Amino acid sequence: MSAKDAQSLETVCVHAGVKPDPQNGAIMTPIFQTSTYVQPSPGKPLTWDYSRGGNPTRAALETSLAALERARHAVSYASGLAAEQSIIQALEPGARVIVSEDVYGGSGRLFRRLFARYGLQFDFMDLRDLDAVAAAVDAKTQLIWVETPTNPLLRLVDIAGISAIAKKVGAKVVVDNTFCSPILQQPLALGADVVVHSTTKYIGGHSDLIGGAVMTNDDELAEKLRFVQFAAGAVNSPFECFMLLRSIKTLALRMERHSANALALARALEDSGEFSSVIYPGLESHPQHALARRQMPNGYSGMIGVYLKRDMEGVSRFLTHLRVFALAESLGGVESLANHPEVMTHASVPPELRQKLGINAQLVRFSVGIENVKDLIEDIRQALRR
């Protein structure tokens, strides 16, 4: 184990990738707002020649991101979907990808409507069923795309179990770890090959930037990803890299508060009798609670799904009467958000699949922030009353 791996994640959050500026001792990594770099002689740059290929602020961020996932490599992107796109573009022609059937709507749209046009095969299935996955993989399968917990139904996938199946056929496992952040779940340690994040969410944590990241220990894949990024140009700006570095310093503290608030709120909602179902991995009533305890040992994150005992009109009235929760897409910020997946984040999912999964008019997704949880509970109560 390296010294980096021996450090707790709380310490890694504060220090990884950050070194005092050698010129003047600034403790914060500077924003290197430059597009190009002076070369001492032709074709011999000091480090980089152009900021699409590399930037000191982005390099510091990537060092921090790699340390968080205990990975050798991290590549930072302009968005989470840009990160996902880069992974798919690194595949060989004709590849088959097995995907969580209730994957994030934007990921499904990317796979179904863009990359499927170019000869790649995407098969969506319930990855909770390991026997079915084992029967489905074949020699063409290059990737198994896992989302756990899933968005918005908070289903869990056994990362170690899926990874064991993938290795038998030489496939790689990608885990979208956005809902947990590296603080609550470490997919690479469980056997996954690649971790992807929308850093817009918990890692950014303040609803003020867009970003994505891929982390891996696979040297060959990391080289492919960097080539794809350099060739296609999906880089984030030095300013957003600086903002992410700042946000990472409080990530461990924020995830602790998100998780504590969400567990308290989920229990209160379950006890209220106002909902036909409350979905949260930290609840004993969650059908995969035992897996959550094993796979997410440091907390269960801030995402809750509920089914209201209302028709669409009643659900809409409930959402518009919330005062602390803001009705908005996205998640993972310090402020609490409410979302109606059927007509907001998952509107691009084929209607028949939405119906099969249970993404319907009654389903509401909460991203629980870091406010006082009593205020969050009361906000939901008053919206239900009104």
Secondary structure, 3 states (H helix, E strand, C coil): CCHHHHCCHHHHHHHCCCCCCCCCCCCCCCCCCCCECCCCECCECCCCCECCCCCHHHHHHHHHHHHHCCCCEEEEECCHHHHHHHHHHCCCCCCEEEEECCCCHHHHHHHHHHHHHHCCEEEEECCCCHHHHHHHCCCCEEEEEEECCCCCCCCCCCHHHHHHHHHHHCCEEEEECCCCHHHHCCHHHHCCCEEEECCCCCCCCCCCCCCEEEEECCHHHHHHHHHHHHHHCCCCCHHHHHHHHHHHCCHHHHHHHHHHHHHHHHHHHHHHCCEEEEECCCCCCCCCHHHHHHHCCCCCCCEEEEEECCCHHHHHHHHHCCCCCEECCCCCCCCCEEECCCCCCCCCCCHHHHHHHCCCCCEEEEECCCCCHHHHHHHHHHHHHC
